[in-house]
Amino acid sequence: MTEPLLTVPAKEVASKFGYYTDEAMLHPVGIQRHGTTRVVMISLKEYERLLRRDRQVLLVKDLDDETLEAIRNAEIPDESRRLDHLMDDPSSD
């Protein structure tokens, strides 16, 4: 289970900025304005980890012809075909 987000008023973060940047190295710090968390301060290491997990979404209409052709001609490896049963609906038995 993850621990709840530490939330702090922006005014307090401004007056103790060094302290809260050190805290953000250990865990995310939510910064509130008028009682609403608007920003989360995280370490650079965590930010870079999140960037690595980021996915780019493309629409089919935006793919070039070469990529579309590669998708059309792709073959499923035998080791992947053996996993097809995992997609079966158990209620249809």
N, C-alpha and C positions, 0 to 999 in steps of 0.2 A: 504494500500500500504506500502511496506517495504522501509526503507530508503536505499540509496546507501551505499555500503561498503566503509568504511573509509580505504583508502590505503596510505601506508607510505613507503618510501624507507628504506631498511634494515639498512643502515648506521645511519639514524635518530633514528630508534628503538633502535639500539645499544647504542646510546649516551643518550637516554632518556627512558631507559628500564622501570624504575619504573612508569613513566607517562603512557606509553602505556599498561603496565599490568593493571593499574587502569582503563584505557579506555576500555580494553577488558572485564572488569567486567560489563561494561554497554552495550557494543555492540561489535560485531566482528571487528577485525582490520586486514586488509589485509597487508601483508608484501611483498614489491616488491624488486626484484633484477633485475637490468638492465631494469627497466621499466615494468616488468612482475610480476603480483601478483603470488607468488609461495606458500605462506603459509598463513593461517588465524589463528590468535590468538583469542581464545574464553575462557570464564570463565569455571572453573571446573564444575559449576552447569549446564551450557549449554552442555558441553561435556557429562556429565552423563545423561542428558535428551536425547541426541542423541543416546547414547548407549542403553537406554531402548527401543528406537524405532527401533533399529537394528533388522533385520530379517535374519534368517539363511535359506539358500536355499539348499535343498537336491534333488538329482536325485532319481527317482523311483528305479533305479538299486542299489542304495546304502541303501535302506530300508531293514530292516530285515523281515523275514517271518511273525513274529508275528504282526508287524505294518501293513504290506500289508494285512494280513487277517482281521485285525481290520477295515481297510479302506473298504475292500470288503463287510464286514458285517454291516457297519454303516447304521443306519436308519435315515431318515430325519424326524425331529419332525414336528407335524402338524402345529405348529405356524410358522415354516419356509416354509412349503409348501404353505401357504397362500400368500407368497411373490413372488411366481413363475411368476405371471402376470407382475411383474416389468421387467422381462427379455424379454417380448414379443416385437416384432418389430412393432412399430406403423404404419409403412408404408405397412404392410401386410394386414391391415384391408380393 
